[in-house]
Amino acid sequence: MAKSNSRQDPYHVDTSKRLADIQAEMRNRGIDVYLGSRIRTMSFIVDAFVPWRSYIVIPAEGLPTIFTFVIDSARILSETWMDEDHVRGYFGAGGADQIEVIQYFIEEELDIKKGRIGYETGMATYTAEGWLTHYEYERFSDALPGFEFVNSHDIVDQASLIKDEGTINRFREAGRIVDEGHKAAREAIENGGWKGMTETEIGGIAALAMRRAGSVSEWNFAGLNEISSGWRTGLGACTPPTTKEFAAGEALMFDLHGMFKLALGDHSHNYLIAPATERKRWHADNFVACVQFVADHYRAGATPGGLITDLEEFAEDRGCSDYIIPGVEHGIGLFGDEWRVGASMDVPIPYWTDPDHVYQENEMVILAMQYAAQEDEVGFRYENPIVINKEDCELTSTYPLAIEEIE
């Protein structure tokens, strides 16, 4: 793996180990070939940005080969550790489309004519997951009749759950970059700068600051940077930003996204524009207290369900439980991975959430909380990728937790 980064690099990731872990589990399950199609799978193994519809074929022994749209194959080759024999392009022409190219590769180049193919299917909360489509499944099944297709997405999910030091360092840098975006946004709205400004404008100001600080993408599938103001903050979401102008007395919700070496920076910060009513200030203080409560209770051994139960009791004591949306996190990984949402429910739901999931050291999630009071036209959001430690958690964005009143 000649192009892998140096082990002295603080952002080094061991792609050899990642591949070995996946192949060990493939052999354990009797999987002869793994056909990966999700963005997260590409990111984890290739360690390069793979935006076009792509597939990665992993044999039980040997190196993987990625198949991507031909216009992007040279670029991916130049950025990844993989050599030209293992980065292939496909094209929409007879004998060269993705199904036929991969069929030939498996049967003729790998010389595997029958066996078990692990593939990736399921459901997700956002569009660009990359599950194999029904049409693709039918085409591959017809093209490879000697194979049994087995849903094996959890092999990569399990291998990528615990983050190594290089990956954690990437997230720390992504957090620093996002903080630069928040600093620029704060400077833009203070001293009356918010007057006449729109949600889309502040999103662009923050994006430019983050790009200058080293971000390569706003990455998010829900409208790049997510910005809302006034009554829109009370909706519980802020995707995408609109051309609505900020106004006196409103709340502002700035949810910024950056990407550094495929690690995602994602941090939300909230403001009140003066003059803030006593009621809105009460909501703001409640939200800050609830976020701090959850941040103080994240640690190895905790579970999403346990954190939510404790949060609900805390919010009940403050009289704000009706406004806290019952969730504390969503999953985080290299680009494309938001696979879990920690929410309040009685039993696990496949592909969605497991309230009894036990956090481990060096696991990462986004501490994600929302507060919505539509009747008061106010709401808040907090998101911050965290590293789970034995006794606490590390916030990768260090931007202060507070809801300031801006003049």
N, C-alpha and C positions, 0 to 999 in steps of 0.2 A: 504494500500500500504506500507507494513512494510519495504521493502528494499529501499524505496526512501531516498535520501540523506538528511542530516540534514538541516534545514532552516538556521542554523548558518554557513553552508558551503557557501563560496562565489560563488561556482559553482552549487548551488542548483537550480533545475528546478521543477516546480509544475506540475507533471504529472497528478494529479487529476484535475487541472483546464484545462489542455489541453484536457483531455478526456471529461470533462463536456462541454467545448465549442463545440467540435465535435458533441456530442450527442444532444445538444440543437439545432444545425442546422439540424441534422438528423430528429429530431421530427418536426422541422419547415417545412421540405420538405416532410414529410411522408415517410422517409426511415426507414424500419424496421431493416435492417442489412447492415452494411458497410463492404465490402470485399476489404481490402487494399492489394496491391501487390507491391507498389513501395518502393525502399530503403528509400526514404525520409520519407515515412509514418511510416515505422518500427522505424527509428531513432527518430522521433518526439514523438511517443507514448511509445515505449519500452525502449528508452534511453539506448540502447546497440547496439554494432556492430552486424549486421545481414547480413552476406555476401552470404549465400546460398539462393536458391529460396525459398521464404517464403510468408506467407499470414497472415493477421491479421483480425479476425472477430470481429466486434464491434456491439453489440446489442444496441438498442435505450436506454436501461436501463441496468445497471450492468457493470461488468468488461469485457475488451476485452480478447481474447484468440489468441495467436500466434501459427501458425503451421509452423514448419521449418523441414528441412531434419534431420532425426533422429540422425545422428552423431553429430549434433551441438546443440541439444535441451538441454542437461545437462549443457553445457557451458553457453548458454544464460540464463538458469534458475539461474545459480550461479551469474550472473552479473546484472540482471535486478531486478526491484521492484516486478515483477509478481511472483505468487506462482506456485507450480507444477500443480495445476488444470488448469492453464491458459497458460502454455507453453507445447505444444504438439509436438511430432515428427511424421513424416510420412515416409513411406518407399515404394519402388517400388514393392509391392506384392499385390496380390488380396485382396481387401477389406481394404488395408492399404495405397493406394496411396493418393495423396493430394486431389483429387476430391472427392473420396468416403468418406474419413475421414471428410472433411468439410461438405459434404452433410449430413452425419449422425449427425454431431454436431449441425447443424442449425435446422434440422427437429426433431431430437429426444432429444438432450440435451437442446437446447434453446426452443424447442416445438413451432417452427414457421414453419408452413406448406405452407404458401402463403404470399404474400405481395410484397414489393419493396426492391430490393437489390442495394445498391450503389456500383459501382465498378470503377476502374481507367483505363482509356484508353486515348490515345492521341499520340503526337509525341514529340520528343526532339532532342537536338543537340548532344547528346552523347549516347552511346550504352546502358549503364547499368542503364537505368531509372527504369525499372520494371513494365511498363504497362502490363496489362493482355493481353496475346497473343490471336490471333484469335482462335487457337486451344483450349486454356483454356476456352475462352468465350463459344465456342460451347459445350465443355464438361460440364461446369457448367450449361449452359442453359438446356441441356438435363437432367442433374441430378436433377435439381430443376425447374421442369416445372410449378410449381404454382407461380413462382415469375416473376415480371417485372424487368429487369436489366436496371439501370439508371446510366449514367456516372456522377459521383459525386466527382471526384478528387479535385475540387475546394474547397470542404469543408475543407480538410486538408490544402490546399494552403493558404486559408484565415486565418485559425486558427494559422498558423505558421508564418505569415508575420511579425508581430511586435514581436521583441525579448524581453524577460524579462531580468532582471539584471544578473541572473545566467548564462544565455546563452551568453550575451554580455561579461561577465567576461571570459567565456571559449574562446571566440574569441580573447580577449586581450591576454590571455596566449598563444594561438596558434600563434598569431603574434609575441610574444616574442621568441617563439621557432624557428620560421622561421628566425628571425633575427640572431639567433645563427648559423644557417646554412649558412647565407650570410657572417657572419664574418669568418667562417672556409673557405669558398670558396675564399674570398678575400685574406686571409693569404696564401692559397695554390698557388695562381697565381702571387702574388707580387714578386718583385726582381728576375724576370726571371723564377719563378716556373711554369709558363704556358708552357714553352718549353717542347715539347714532350707529353704534357697532352692532353687527349681526352675529348670529351663531356661526355661520359659515366663515366669516372673517376671522373670528378668534381661533377657529380650528386651523385656518391657514397660518396665522401668526405662530401658533404653537408648533405646527408641523415644520415650518422653516427653522425655528430654533432647534428642534430635535435633529433635523437633518444636518445642521451645522455642527451639532455635538456628536454626530457619528451614526445616527439612525439611517437605515437603508429603506425603511418602509413604514407607513402607518398601519399596514398589515390587516387591520380588522375587516371582517366581512360584513359589518353592520353599519357602514358609513364612515370608514376611516376614523377620524377623531369624532367622538360622540359628544355633542354639545346640546344643552337645552337651557331654556330660561323661562322664568315666570310660570304660567300655568302648565307649560310642558314638563317642568320638573316633577309635577305631581302625578304624571302618567306612569311612573315606574320604569320608563325607558327613555332614551334620548337618541334614537337612531332613525335616520341620519340627522345631522344639523340642518337647520332651515335658514331662510333669509329673514326670520323674525328679528326685530331690533330689541336690544335690551331696554328696560325701563326702570325708573325709580321704584323702590319698594319690592323688587322681584328677587327671587333666588336664582343663582347661576350654578349649573352643573357642568364641569369640564372633565370629561373622561378621555384621557390622552393615551395614544398608543405609539410605541416605537419598536424597532427590531434591530438587534445587534447579533450577528452571527447566528441567526435563526431563533435566538432567545427573545421572548416577547416582553416588552415593558408595557405595563397597563396600570395606570393609576388615575383615580378620580379625586377631584377636589371641588369643594363647594363654597359659594359665597352668598352673602345677602347684600343687595344694593340698598343703601340708605334712602329713605327712612324705613327700617324694618319694624314691623309691628311686634308687640309683645308676644303674640301668639306664634309668629314665625320664629322668633328668637327661642321660644320654648321648644318648638319642634327641632330647631338646630342643636340646642344643647342636649336634647334627648338622643339625637342621632350620634353625636360625638361620643357621648357616654356609652352607648350601646356598642359602637365600633371598638372603643378602647377595651370594653369588657371582653369581647370576643378575642381580640388580639392578645390579651393577657392570659387567655385560657387555651390557646393553641399550643400543643406539644405532642410528642410521641405518646401513643396510647389513647389519645382522645379520639372521638368519633364525630362525624357530622351531626348525627342524631342527638348525641349527648350535648354538643355545643348549642344546638338549636333549642333544646329543652331548657338549658340553663339561661340562654338569652331570653327566651319567652318569659321566664320567671322574673328576670331582671327588668325587662320592659314593662311587665305587669306592675311591678312595684313603683315604677316611674309614671304609670298611667298612660303609656304610649304604645302598648302592645298591638292596638288596632292598626298602627301605621307601619310597623316593622314587617317587611315581607319575609316569611319564614325560610330563609336560606342564609348560609354563611360562607359559601365558597363555590367556585367552579374550577374544573381541572385546568392544568396548564402544562405545557411541554414545549418542545420545539415547534416551529411554525406548523399550524394546522391541528394542534392538539388542544381541544377544549372538551374532553370526552365525558367529564362527570360534572354534575351539578348537585351540591350538597343541599338537599331540601328536606322539609319535614314531611315524612310519610311513614306508614306503618311497616311496609315491606319493601325490599329492593325491587326496582324496575329495571329489567335488562337494558343496557346501553344508556341508561339515564342516571340512576343514582343508587347508592347503597348507604342508607343511614347508619349502618353498623360497620362501615369500613374503618379499620384501625390504622391511624396514621403512623408512619415509621420515620425514623431519622433520615434526613436528606430527601424526603419526599417534598414535592412542591405543589402548592395549589394557589389559586388567587383567592385571598380573603375578599369576599365579595358580598356586600350588603346594600340593601335598598330600603328607603323610607318614603312612603307616599301618602300625602294628605290632600287628596284632590279637592275636597271641600274648601280648603284654605289656600288652594293654588300654590302648593309648595311640596317639594320632595328633594331627597338627597341620595347620592350614590357614593359608595366607597369601594374601590378595588385596588389591590396591591398584591403582586406575587410575593409569596412568603416561603421561606425554607423552614421546614419542621425540624426543630432541635429536640434533644432529650427532655429538657425542662421548659422550653419556651419556643418562640419562633423568631425568625429574622425578617424584617420588612425590607424588601429590596429597594423600594422607593423610600427615601428618608424625608420627603416633604412633610412639614408639620401637620398633624391631625388637628384641624380647627376649622370653624366656619366664621370667617371674618366678615365684618360689615364694611363695605366699600363706599366711600363718599363719591 
